[in-house]
Amino acid sequence: MHLKNSPSFTLCPHPLGGCVTELVVSVAGCASSSRRGFYCAWGGSPLGIAKHAAWMDFSAVPCYATGAVERYLETVLKEDVQEVFDHFCACFNIRILFYSPTGKQLKVGLNRPNSDYCNLVQTHLYGLQACLDLDERKRREALAQGKMVCYQCHAGLVEAIKPVFYEGQLLGYVAIGQIRPDEAIPKGVAALWRHRREIAVLDQAYRNLPCVPREKIDHILGLFSILVDYIVSRKMVILKGRSILEEVRSFIESNIEKNISISEAASHVSRSPSTVSHLFREKTGKSFKHYVIEAKLARAEEHMTNEPLTTVAKAAAGVGYPDPLYFSRIYKRYRNFPPSLYRQLTKSPVRSSLPTKRRTSGGVEGGVPP
């Protein structure tokens, strides 16, 4: 993975007045449509959800219904994640953490606590809530844009947020940071501190943090992206429970006698229809509609096989086709032979003579047109 563009610094409003510097970095390979994976962020303070943030504009931010996800899944980290975090933390002297989708802290590299500098700034200047609000704003911004967002916090430390989803499913987010990009404390922070306390205390805490030149930030961001991809590829983060795809499949099977729409299925798992559609094509090679039809035909075949007296009309009605003629046309289109032939041959010794062609997304296997 590499960075699309060089980082650019802009000014963004500060919730307490004034501005803070924002560094935005676009990362090649981040999916903006499916938004797979975890939130990955680095920062000097833990991320949280701002309960009162009227200054934020969330109107353009999509909702992924984290609560709905947790009905089915639990994020589970393997011990290898702790080892990777420890190595990264030791090499760069950077704090790195993994949070669940609800913000619960799951792993911390070397079990390193929050830095003294962050504690001082949070306690005596801006307050913890200001950090949480800014982190939440940037987390939502990264979600909306589908790319890594890097910025400086109120204390002048570099932080970043990278959204990565798996199957449209949020696994959690990683936070790393407490990186100072300059030799001296930002002038605004120093000026506020001098009005209250001796600057030497804050200055020493600031200098204890690792200093990374701004021209090297790109490389650290790129390495961090690779680290996240590595954790996912090695399946160090797994989902305990049923995935979205499995939940939708179960919904289809439980409502096989109905005319199931993709909107209904998406609503059941609190996802958008486009997310469910993309997921089915990616994981099954079929459209949602194609998958539902195949499931209905398979259930009808099951009825005709297991219940000798079941007629084609009864089997069709049982899977949501009140018109047996329409069902027969659909069946023949997908199976390349009529359901009446299936019913006859499954009850005779010559069952093996059934045609084996199946309809694919592009037609019927073997060259037979749909």
C-alpha positions as MATLAB code, in Angstrom:
seq = 'MHLKNSPSFTLCPHPLGGCVTELVVSVAGCASSSRRGFYCAWGGSPLGIAKHAAWMDFSAVPCYATGAVERYLETVLKEDVQEVFDHFCACFNIRILFYSPTGKQLKVGLNRPNSDYCNLVQTHLYGLQACLDLDERKRREALAQGKMVCYQCHAGLVEAIKPVFYEGQLLGYVAIGQIRPDEAIPKGVAALWRHRREIAVLDQAYRNLPCVPREKIDHILGLFSILVDYIVSRKMVILKGRSILEEVRSFIESNIEKNISISEAASHVSRSPSTVSHLFREKTGKSFKHYVIEAKLARAEEHMTNEPLTTVAKAAAGVGYPDPLYFSRIYKRYRNFPPSLYRQLTKSPVRSSLPTKRRTSGGVEGGVPP';
ca = [
       0.000    0.000    0.000;
       1.225    3.493   -0.741;
       0.086    7.060   -0.287;
      -1.732    8.648   -3.199;
      -0.654   12.172   -2.403;
       1.723   14.029   -0.162;
       0.176   15.091    3.134;
      -1.413   18.538    3.137;
      -1.931   20.771    6.140;
      -5.104   22.834    6.510;
      -6.836   24.639    9.362;
      -9.988   23.283   10.933;
     -12.214   24.857   13.616;
     -11.359   24.148   17.220;
     -14.395   23.401   19.425;
     -13.031   25.713   22.112;
     -12.240   28.530   19.697;
      -9.428   29.179   17.242;
      -8.050   26.571   14.843;
      -5.940   23.461   14.875;
      -3.779   22.126   12.081;
      -5.172   19.255   10.061;
      -3.036   16.900    7.988;
      -5.035   14.848    5.501;
      -3.427   11.900    3.750;
      -5.086    9.822    1.036;
      -4.090    6.158    0.988;
      -4.205    4.123   -2.209;
      -6.307    1.019   -1.949;
      -8.827    2.209    0.623;
     -12.330    1.163   -0.434;
     -14.760    4.045   -0.203;
     -17.849    2.080   -1.231;
     -17.692   -1.091    0.865;
     -15.684    0.395    3.750;
     -14.209   -2.895    4.922;
     -12.194   -3.532    8.027;
     -11.399   -1.544   11.167;
     -10.953    2.008   12.237;
      -7.256    2.533   12.650;
      -6.164    5.658   14.383;
      -3.183    7.004   16.146;
      -3.514    9.513   18.863;
      -2.439   10.729   22.237;
      -5.865   10.213   23.751;
      -8.410    7.378   23.690;
     -11.203    7.639   21.143;
     -14.770    7.910   22.309;
     -18.221    8.948   21.259;
     -19.126   12.569   21.887;
     -22.564   12.759   23.454;
     -22.821   16.502   23.009;
     -21.072   17.830   19.914;
     -23.325   20.473   18.402;
     -20.406   22.060   16.565;
     -19.971   18.934   14.428;
     -21.765   18.415   11.112;
     -22.797   14.757   10.851;
     -25.427   15.263    8.131;
     -23.322   13.611    5.406;
     -22.024   10.742    7.550;
     -23.466    7.271    6.849;
     -24.714    5.170    9.736;
     -23.407    1.640   10.067;
     -25.537    0.633   13.072;
     -22.802   -0.755   15.269;
     -25.361   -1.982   17.761;
     -26.995   -4.152   15.107;
     -23.647   -5.679   14.234;
     -23.077   -6.749   17.805;
     -26.258   -8.798   17.823;
     -24.415  -11.267   15.631;
     -20.701  -10.794   16.181;
     -17.993  -10.264   18.724;
     -14.530   -9.017   17.822;
     -11.872  -11.466   19.000;
      -8.148  -10.713   18.845;
      -5.542  -13.452   18.836;
      -2.461  -13.226   21.031;
      -0.361  -12.521   17.931;
      -1.892   -9.040   17.853;
      -0.312   -8.251   21.215;
       3.078   -9.395   19.915;
       2.800   -7.227   16.792;
       1.720   -4.246   18.871;
       4.618   -4.731   21.286;
       7.183   -4.813   18.467;
       5.751   -1.728   16.789;
       5.576    0.142   20.071;
       9.178   -0.771   20.989;
      10.615    0.172   17.575;
       8.970    3.579   17.274;
       8.269    4.440   20.899;
       4.671    5.031   19.813;
       1.566    4.100   21.753;
      -0.703    1.691   19.898;
      -4.084    0.326   20.980;
      -6.964   -1.744   19.641;
     -10.550   -0.873   20.532;
     -13.796   -2.740   19.954;
     -16.505   -1.035   17.827;
     -18.021    0.330   21.050;
     -14.726    1.820   22.225;
     -13.728   -0.877   24.682;
      -9.938   -1.161   24.950;
      -8.835   -4.664   23.933;
      -5.060   -4.476   23.395;
      -2.281   -2.000   24.237;
       1.274   -2.234   22.917;
       3.649   -2.922   25.845;
       0.710   -1.906   28.058;
       2.001    1.649   27.700;
      -0.115    4.268   29.496;
      -1.105    7.679   28.210;
       1.868   10.068   27.973;
       2.625   12.610   30.708;
       2.340   15.402   28.141;
      -1.176   14.351   27.115;
      -2.227   13.989   30.740;
      -0.950   17.483   31.571;
      -2.679   19.120   28.598;
      -5.938   17.271   29.205;
      -5.940   18.009   32.934;
      -4.886   21.660   32.941;
      -5.777   23.074   29.516;
      -8.407   21.622   27.179;
      -9.940   18.778   29.142;
     -10.408   15.139   28.149;
     -13.767   15.741   26.491;
     -12.243   18.100   23.927;
      -9.875   15.300   22.862;
     -12.686   12.789   22.677;
     -14.808   15.154   20.601;
     -12.023   15.865   18.113;
     -11.189   12.168   17.794;
     -14.840   11.344   17.184;
     -15.150   14.075   14.571;
     -12.132   12.771   12.684;
     -13.316    9.171   13.006;
     -16.611   10.122   11.378;
     -14.797   12.167    8.754;
     -12.637    9.185    7.850;
     -15.737    7.000    7.629;
     -17.487    9.448    5.319;
     -14.440    9.856    3.060;
     -13.331    6.220    3.140;
      -9.666    7.128    3.542;
      -7.000    7.762    6.125;
      -7.179   11.145    7.820;
      -4.156   12.426    9.689;
      -4.271   15.567   11.829;
      -2.776   17.337   14.844;
      -4.654   17.348   18.111;
      -5.114   20.368   20.384;
      -1.775   19.623   22.038;
       0.042   19.611   18.685;
       0.617   15.833   18.473;
       0.124   13.979   15.189;
      -2.794   11.563   15.008;
      -4.521    9.702   12.193;
      -7.639    7.659   11.526;
      -7.910    4.915    8.948;
     -11.234    3.145    8.339;
     -11.032   -0.479    7.205;
     -14.041   -2.773    7.039;
     -14.469   -6.471    6.410;
     -17.608   -7.563    4.545;
     -19.149   -4.215    5.410;
     -18.562   -5.099    9.041;
     -16.750   -2.971   11.599;
     -14.228   -5.035   13.540;
     -12.951   -2.246   15.761;
     -10.260    0.402   15.469;
      -6.584    0.766   16.273;
      -5.168    3.907   17.830;
      -1.486    4.826   17.679;
       0.270    8.088   18.192;
       1.647   10.559   20.708;
       4.081   11.664   18.000;
       5.478   15.190   18.156;
       6.353   16.647   14.745;
       8.279   19.682   16.075;
      11.095   20.381   18.523;
       9.158   23.010   20.455;
       5.728   23.015   22.056;
       3.165   24.717   19.793;
       3.064   28.440   20.605;
      -0.639   28.452   21.377;
      -0.308   25.617   23.883;
       2.759   27.165   25.504;
       1.057   30.550   25.838;
      -1.979   29.042   27.572;
       0.250   27.029   29.901;
       2.409   30.008   30.935;
      -0.676   31.766   32.277;
      -1.159   28.942   34.762;
       2.030   27.014   35.485;
       5.773   26.749   35.006;
       6.532   25.922   31.345;
       9.543   23.728   32.188;
       7.304   20.901   33.421;
       5.290   20.810   30.218;
       8.366   21.277   28.051;
      10.107   18.266   29.594;
       7.011   16.075   29.130;
       6.802   17.202   25.494;
      10.437   16.389   24.778;
      10.041   12.918   26.261;
       7.800   12.076   23.295;
       9.388   10.752   20.081;
       9.985   13.482   17.493;
       9.305   12.471   13.895;
      10.180   14.969   11.127;
       7.185   15.863    9.008;
       8.845   14.501    5.864;
       8.904   11.048    7.484;
       5.224   11.045    8.385;
       4.329    9.584    4.973;
       6.554    6.580    5.583;
       5.143    5.881    9.032;
       1.603    6.133    7.704;
       2.438    3.730    4.901;
       4.027    1.269    7.322;
       1.054    1.542    9.633;
      -1.314    0.731    6.754;
       0.732   -2.345    5.913;
       0.659   -3.400    9.562;
      -3.142   -3.184    9.638;
      -3.443   -5.154    6.388;
      -1.070   -7.762    7.802;
      -3.179   -8.205   10.926;
      -6.294   -8.733    8.797;
      -4.597  -11.030    6.257;
      -3.196  -13.264    8.987;
      -6.642  -13.445   10.560;
      -5.350  -12.121   13.857;
      -8.721  -10.426   14.242;
     -11.679  -12.741   13.877;
     -15.419  -12.465   14.250;
     -17.115  -14.714   16.737;
     -20.673  -15.387   15.649;
     -22.503  -15.131   12.371;
     -21.306  -12.763    9.661;
     -23.619  -10.424    7.771;
     -23.662  -12.812    4.830;
     -24.624  -15.743    7.048;
     -27.326  -13.672    8.711;
     -28.827  -12.676    5.347;
     -28.698  -16.288    4.149;
     -30.548  -17.367    7.278;
     -33.127  -14.629    6.689;
     -33.678  -15.877    3.141;
     -34.087  -19.482    4.265;
     -36.520  -18.469    6.996;
     -38.648  -16.490    4.548;
     -38.285  -18.689    1.488;
     -42.053  -18.704    0.895;
     -42.094  -14.904    0.541;
     -41.074  -12.510   -2.206;
     -37.893  -11.332   -0.481;
     -36.460   -7.992   -1.581;
     -32.886   -6.846   -1.088;
     -34.197   -3.851    0.844;
     -35.885   -6.149    3.377;
     -32.750   -8.263    3.748;
     -30.555   -5.178    4.151;
     -32.902   -3.736    6.749;
     -32.745   -7.007    8.692;
     -28.975   -6.631    9.166;
     -29.042   -2.823    9.377;
     -27.051   -2.329    6.182;
     -27.721   -0.539    2.920;
     -28.998   -2.501   -0.099;
     -25.826   -1.590   -2.010;
     -23.659   -3.091    0.747;
     -25.619   -6.361    0.715;
     -25.573   -6.464   -3.085;
     -21.805   -5.953   -3.196;
     -21.291   -8.562   -0.490;
     -23.247  -11.242   -2.374;
     -21.455  -10.623   -5.649;
     -18.065  -10.626   -3.962;
     -18.550  -13.709   -1.778;
     -20.922  -15.895   -3.834;
     -20.320  -14.692   -7.384;
     -24.073  -14.192   -7.724;
     -26.432  -11.268   -7.499;
     -28.813  -11.172   -4.536;
     -31.762  -11.953   -6.821;
     -29.931  -14.889   -8.398;
     -29.055  -16.275   -4.963;
     -32.676  -16.025   -3.756;
     -33.981  -17.795   -6.855;
     -31.414  -20.590   -6.459;
     -32.420  -20.973   -2.810;
     -36.108  -21.202   -3.757;
     -35.440  -23.788   -6.479;
     -33.320  -25.866   -4.116;
     -36.067  -25.827   -1.479;
     -38.697  -26.795   -4.070;
     -36.495  -29.706   -5.191;
     -36.142  -30.747   -1.578;
     -39.926  -30.850   -1.199;
     -40.366  -32.916   -4.374;
     -37.604  -35.323   -3.329;
     -38.629  -35.864    0.291;
     -42.406  -35.780   -0.169;
     -43.479  -38.140   -3.002;
     -47.008  -36.715   -3.238;
     -45.840  -33.129   -3.674;
     -46.891  -31.708   -7.031;
     -44.955  -29.078   -8.939;
     -47.705  -26.571   -8.141;
     -47.491  -27.321   -4.407;
     -43.701  -27.144   -4.410;
     -43.869  -23.829   -6.269;
     -46.399  -22.359   -3.844;
     -44.231  -23.445   -0.925;
     -41.382  -21.240   -2.107;
     -43.397  -18.184   -3.034;
     -44.515  -18.896   -6.615;
     -48.351  -19.045   -6.688;
     -48.304  -19.423  -10.468;
     -46.884  -22.897  -11.299;
     -46.417  -21.974  -14.971;
     -44.228  -19.005  -14.044;
     -42.304  -21.211  -11.618;
     -41.749  -23.782  -14.368;
     -40.347  -21.101  -16.679;
     -37.964  -19.870  -13.984;
     -36.972  -23.421  -13.100;
     -36.241  -24.380  -16.706;
     -34.297  -21.182  -17.232;
     -32.008  -21.944  -14.298;
     -31.895  -25.754  -14.506;
     -32.283  -26.262  -18.266;
     -35.075  -28.809  -17.777;
     -38.639  -28.552  -16.424;
     -39.486  -29.255  -12.769;
     -41.884  -31.995  -13.873;
     -38.909  -33.955  -15.220;
     -37.071  -33.503  -11.921;
     -40.118  -34.784  -10.041;
     -40.416  -37.836  -12.269;
     -36.746  -38.784  -12.328;
     -36.104  -38.330   -8.615;
     -38.668  -41.051   -8.025;
     -37.121  -43.489  -10.484;
     -33.835  -45.464  -10.717;
     -32.711  -43.279  -13.616;
     -32.257  -40.190  -11.446;
     -28.655  -39.915  -12.603;
     -29.906  -39.047  -16.087;
     -31.010  -35.588  -14.935;
     -29.269  -32.773  -16.818;
     -26.545  -31.237  -14.680;
     -26.390  -27.780  -16.203;
     -26.930  -24.847  -13.891;
     -27.548  -21.229  -14.661;
     -24.666  -18.907  -13.844;
     -24.613  -15.131  -13.590;
     -23.942  -14.914  -17.336;
     -26.304  -17.617  -18.576;
     -26.442  -21.405  -18.402;
     -23.264  -23.439  -18.047;
     -22.466  -25.389  -21.189;
     -23.464  -22.636  -23.582;
     -27.242  -23.050  -23.386;
     -28.827  -19.584  -23.541;
     -31.014  -18.441  -20.614;
];
